[in-house]
Amino acid sequence: MMESRARLVSILFAFLFSRVAAAAAAGESRYLTKDEQWMNQRLDHFSPTDHRLFKQRYFEFLDYHRTPGGPIFLRICGESDCSGIPNDYLAVLAKKFGAAVVTPEHRYYGKSSPFKELTTENLRFLSSKQALFDLAVFREYYQESLNARYNQSGLDNPWFVIGVSYSGALSAWFRLKFPHLTCGSLASSGVVLAVYNYTAFDKQVGESAGPECKAILQEITKLVDEQLRLDSRSVKALFSAQELKNDGDFLFFLADAAATTFQYGDPDAVCSPLINAKKAGKDLVEAYAKFVKDYYIKTMEVPPSSYDQEYLKNTTPDDSSSRLWWFQVCSEVAYFQVAPKTDSVRSARIDTRYHLDLCRNVFGDGVYPDVYMTNLYYGGTRITASKIVFTNGSQDPWRHASKQKSSKGMPSYLMKCSNCGHGTDLRGCPQSPFRIEGDSSNCSSPAAVNTVREQIAKHMDLWLSQCQKSSAGY
C-alpha cells in the first residue's frame, strides 16, 4: 500500500513538473503555439451562387483560458505567412483576462491560398472586404466548436479583436462592420486611411532620423542617383542588388532599408554608422551599402529580389507575400510612398508614375487603387464606430495613415520615445530580435509604452465587462 502511494506521488510529481517545465518553456518561446488547425472557408462571400471553399489555417492557444465563459482574443494575422501565435504583449493580456487566443491566417497568404497560381484573375477575391467576412465566419465557426468542446449550448463568449498595421485596420473595420460579433478592438498602428500619394511617410522618416542623420541620408540619395546615371551596374552590385534592372525598384529598395529602422524601432542601426562614417570622412555610399547588406538583407532577411517587378510578376513564387500585398496596394489602399516635392529623403524618382507603372506592369491594365471608394466605405480617419483603441509609435512613418485623434468611444494614444515604432505596444522596441511578451525595457522610454498599455487594459476590462453584462441580460 505504501509502495503504491509512493509511486502515485512520484507520478503526480513528474506530471506537475512536466507541466511547469512546459509552461516555463512557453514563457521563453517566440510562439505560444505553432500547431495548425484548419477550417473550410467560402471563396466569395458576396456571391449567392459561388459555393467554392478553400482551406483556411488557424491557430489556437487555450492555456490561459478561464473556461467556459472567459473571453476570446481574435488576433488577426495580416499580410504575411502566419506561422503561429506570437508570444508578445498579447500573451500578458491573455493571462490577465483569462482569455483564449485564436489567429486565422489571412486568405491567400501562407498556406491559406485558394489557388496554386496567383494570376491577376485568381487574385480577384483578395480584398479587405472578403477578409472581414472570413473573420466573421471564423468567429462563428470557432464559437460553435468551442461550445461543442465544452458541451455547452448557446454560450457566446465575449470576443475582442486585435491587429497590428494592416491587420490593425482590419481590427477597426471589423468592429465597424460587425459590432455584434466583438466587444471591442485594438487597432495597433492601424492604417485605416487609404492614401494615394503618401508623402507623409517620407517626411516622418526625415523627422524620426533627426537633422544630422536626415541630411546624411539625403546626401547618400543624391550620390546614388548620380552613380546610377554614370554606372548603374557597379552601384547596384555594391548593394548586392544587381538583379534589380529597374532603377526605380533599386531606389525603392534603398529607401525601404532606411525606413524600416524607424518603423520597427531601431534608428541607431542606420544613423549611428552613417554619422560615424561622415565624421571619419569615409565614403557614405559604401557605408550605406554595408548597412543595407548587414542589416536589411542579412538581419531583417529581406532579399533584393522581392523588389524586382519581374519577380513580382511570378504567379507561383516561393514567397508569395510581396506579390499579394502589392496587389492589395494596387487594387485598394495605395499607400504609394512617393517622395515629397521638397526636402525628401528618398529619391524623387520614386514618384506616383513609378507606382502606377509597377501596378500596370505586374498586374495588367484595370488594376487601380480607388482610395476614394475605400475611404468612403470604411470612413478613413473619420471612421464612426465605438470601442476601438488606436495606438501608434511616435517614430513610425505609418502613423499618419492611422487615427491619431481620440473621439467618442475611440481613444487614441501615441507612445512617444526615440525608438517607438510600428506596433510597439504589443512588440516592444526594437522589434528585432523578438521581445518575449513584448518586453518594453529596451524602449528609450518604457514608461511611455507601459502607460499606454495600462490604458489598453482599462478599456478592454470595461468593454469586456459591459459585454458580459449585456449577454447576461442585465
N, C-alpha and C positions, 0 to 999 in steps of 0.2 A: 504493500500500500504506500509506504513512504517512498519507495523507489519510483512508483508510477507518478506520485505527486511531484517528486523532484524532476522527473522527466517532463511533466506538463509545464512546470515553472520554467524549465530550460527552453522548451519550445516557445512559450509565450514571450520570454525574454528575447529570444532570437527574432521572433516576429516583430516585436516592438522596436528592436534595434534596427532591423532592416527598414521599417517604416521611417524611423528618424533619419537613418542614413540616406534614404531615398529623398526625403523632404529636404535635407541639407544639400544634397546634390542638385535638386531642382532649384534651390535658392541661389546656387552659383552658376547655373546653366544659362546660356543665352536664350533658350526657349523654355517656356512652360511645358510645351508638348510639341512634337512633330508627327504625332500619329494621325494618319489621314483617314477621313471619313468621306462618304460620298452620298449625293442625292441626285435625283433626276430633276432637271430644271427646264422650263419652257424656253425655246429658242426665241420666239416672238410673242411678247406679252400683249401686243396690240392687234393681233390678227385673230379673229374668231374661227378661222378655218385652218390655220397652220398649227398642227399639233405636234410638230417635231420637238424632241427633247435632246438635251446633252447632259453629260455627267459633270456636275459641279463639285469641286473638292472643298471640304471644310475641316476645321479643327475644333476640338472642344477640350476644356480644362475644368474639371469639377472638384478639384481637391479642396478649394476654399468655399464651396457652395453650401449654404445653410439650407438643407433640404427640409421639406419640398418647396417651400414658398419663397426662398431667397431670390434676390434679383439676378438677372442675366445681363451681362455686358456683351453687346454685339460690337465687336471690334472689326471695322471694315478694312479689308486688305485691298489696297489700291492698284496702281498701275505697274505692277511687277509680279514676278513669281512669288507665291505665298508658301514659304517653307514651314510655317508653324506659327504658334502664338509667342511673340517675343516676351521675355521676362523683363519688361521695363516698368515704369511707374504705375502702369495699369494693374500690375500684379499686386502692388501695395494697396491700391484702391479696392481690388477684388477681395483681399484679406480683410480690409476694414469693413466692407459691407457684406461679407459672406456671399460673394457673387460667383456664379459660373461665368466663364469667358468662352465665347464662341466666335470663330472667324471664318466666314466664307471667302473663297477666292473669287476675285473679280472675273467675270466672263471674259473669255479669250486668253487671259494671261495664265502663265504656268501650265498646269495640267487641266485647266478648265476650258479648253478651246472646243467649240462646236465643230470646227473644220480642221483638216490637216493642212490645207493650203489657204494661206491668208491673202487671197486675192482681194482686190477692191470690192468686187461683187460680194464676196463672202463676209466682208467686214461691215456690211450694212446694218448688222444687228448689234454692232459695238457702239454704245452710247450711254451717257449717264442716265437717260430715262429708262432704258432697258435694265441697267444695273440696279436702279432703285426698286424696280419691280422684282428683280432677283432677290433683293434683300427682304422685301415684304413677304414673298413666297417662302423664303428660307425661314424667316421669323415664325411664320405659322407652322411650317413643317417641323421645326425643331421644338416648338412648344408642345405640339401633339406627341412627338416622340418622347419628350421628357415626361409628359403625363403618363404615357404608357409604361415607361421605365419605372416610375414611382407608383404605378397602379392608382393614379388619380383620375378623376373625371371632371373636366370643365375648368381646371385650375389655370389661371392666366398669371404667370409670374410678372413682376414689374421688370420691364426691359429698359436698358439705357444704351444709347448708340454712341460709339466713339470712333473718330477717324483723324488722320493727320494728312495735311496737304490736300491733294485731290480727294482722298477719302474723307478728309475733314469737311470738304464741301459737300460730299455725298451725305455725311452725317447730318449737316444742317438741312440739306434738301430733303432728307428722309423725314425729319421732324416736321418740315413744312408740308410735305405731301401726304404723310401717313401719321398724323399726330395721335391717332388712336392706337398705334402699334408701339409707341415708345413713350416713356415717362419724361424723357429729355435727351439732349445730345451734347456732346463735347466736340466742337469743331476746332481742333488744334491746327493752327496755321491754315485754316480752311479757306481755300481760294474760291470764294463764292462769286467773284466778279470776273466774267469773261472779258478779256481786254484784247482789242485788235492790235494796236501799237503800244506795247508795254514798255515805254521808255523809263517809267519809274523804277523798273528792275535795275537798269544800269546806273541810274542816279543813286539808288540805295547802295549799290556796290561801292561807288565812289565815297559816299558818306561813311559807310562801315569801314572802309580802308583807312580813312583819315587822310589829311592833306599830304603828308610825306609819301606814304605808300601809294596813294592815288596818283600823284604826279609821276612816280616811277612806272606804274602800270601804263599810264598814258604814253610815257616816253617809249616803253617797250612796244606798244601798239604801233606807234609811228615808225619805229625801226623795222619791225616785222613787215609792215605794209610796204616799206621801201625795198626790203630784201626780197619780198615776193616778186616785185616787178623786175628786179635785176637777176635773181637766180632762185626761182621758186623751189626747184628740186632740192637744192642744198639746205635751204632753211627748213623745209619740211622734214628732211632727213635728220636734221639736228634735233627735232622733237619726236623722232621715231614715228612720224605720221606721213611718210611718203606715199602711202596708199590713198591719201585724200587728194585726188586730182583737182577737184573743185576748190578754188581758193576760198570761197565763202564757207565751205564745210570746214576747212582748216582754221579759218579765223574764228568761227563759231566754237570750235573745239577749244581753242586757246582761251577764249572769253569765258567759257563754262568752267575751265580748270580753276581760274581765279575766283569766279563767283561761288563755286562750291564751298570754298573755305569759309566764306562769310555765311553762306546758307546753313552750313552744318556746324557752326560754332568753333572754327579753328583758324582764325585770322592770322595767327602767328606763323602758320605753315607757309604762307606765301609772303607776308610782309617782312618778317624777320630776315630771311635770306636775301631778299631783294634790297632791303635797306642796307644790310651789311655789304652787299656787293657794290652798291652805289658809293658808299663811303670808302671802300677799298679801291675804287676806280676800275673794277672788273667789268667785263663785257656783260651788259644787262640781258641781252638776248640769250646768251649762253647760261646765265644764272637762272633765267626763267625756264629755259629748256630743261635744266636739271630738276627744277621743282616739278614741272609737268610730268617728267618721266618717273621721278621717285615717288611723288605724292599722288598725282591724279591717275596715272596709268598703273603703277605698281600697288600703292597702298589702297587707293579707292577702287582699284580693279576696273577702270573704265578704258576699254580698248578704243583707239582712234577710229577703228573700222566702224564703230557704232554711229559715227557722224557721216559716214560715206553714203551719199544718195544712192549709189549703185547697190550698196549693201541693204539699204532701207527698202529697195525695190524687190528684194528677195522674198518670195512668198512662202518659203519654207526655211527660215533662218534657224540657226542653233539657239539663239536667244531672240525671241520674238518681241520682247518688251519695247524696244526702240521703235520698231515699225508700228506696233499697236498704239503707243502713246502719240506718235506723230499723226496717226490717223485721227485720234480724238482731238488733237490740236488743230489739225487741218479741216475738220468737219464740224467742230462745235465750239471750242473755247478760245482758240488762237493763242493768247499769251505770247504773241510774237515779241521776243526780246530784242527789239531794234535799238540802234544807237540813237541817243538824243541828238538834236541838231547842233548843239553846242556842249562843250565840256564833257564829252563821252569818254568812258574808259575803254569800251570795245571799239573795234574798227567801224568807221562809218559805212563800210561796205556791207555790214550786217544790217540791212535795211528791210523795209516791207517787201520790196521786189524779190530779195533773196528768199524770204519765207514763202511767198506765193509761188515762185518758180519751183521751190522744193516740193510744195504740195502737189503742183501740177505734174512735175516730173515723176514723183514717187507713186502717186495715186491716180493720175489721169485727170482729164477735164471733168468738171462737175462736182469736185470735192472742194468745198469752200466753207470757212467758219463764219456762220451768220451769228455773230456775237450779240447783235441786237435782239434776235429772237431768243437766244439763250438767256440773256438777262431779263427779257420780258417774261419768260416762262418762270424763272426762279426768283427774280427780283434784284439780283446782284447784291450790292451792299445795302439796298433798300428792302431787303427781304423782310417780310412781315409774318413772323411766327412767334413762338413763345418757348421758353425753357430750353434755350440754346446758349451754351457758354462758348465764347470765342476767345482764343488765346493766340498771342503772337510774340515772337522774339524781336527785340529792337534792331538787331543787325541783319535780319532776314530780308533779302530782296523781294520775297514773295508776299510780304505783309501788306503791300499796297493793293493786293487783289483780295484781301480779306476784309472783314468788317471790324474796323478799329475803334468805332464809337459805340458806346453802350446805348441801348434803347430799351423800352419797356419789355420785360421778360427775356431780354437777350443781353446779358452783361458781357463786356469785352475787356480783356486785360492784356497789358503789354509788359512783358518781362524785360527790364532794362539792365543790360550788362554788356561788356565788350565782346563776349562770346555767346550771347543768347541768340540762337538761330531758329531754324525750322523745327517745330515740334519739341522745343526744349522742355516744355512742361512734362512730357512723357519720356523723353530720351536723355535728358541731362545735357551736359556740354563738356568737351566737344563730343560728337557722336561716333567718332572712330578713335580708339577702339570702343566697342559696345559697352555701355554703362549698365551693369546689373541693377535692376529695379530703378533705372533712371537716375542713379546717384548724382546729386547736384553739387557735390563738394568741389568739383573741378570747374564750376561756373565762377566767373570773376566776381559775381555777387550771388552766392547761394541763397541769401535772404530774399532777394528779388524773385527768385524762382519758387522758393518754398512758400512765400506769401501768396502767390498766385495759386499754387497747389492747394493751399488751405481754403481759398475761395472756391475752387472747383469742388472740393469735398463738401463744403457747406451747401452749395447749390444742389449737388447730387443727393445729399441727405434730405434736403427739403423736398425736392421733386419726387424722389422715390417714396417718401412717406406720404405725400399727397396722393400718389398713385395707389398706394396700398389702401389708404382710407377710402378712396373712390371705389376700388374694386370690392371693398368690404361692405359698401353701401352706406357709409357714414354721411 
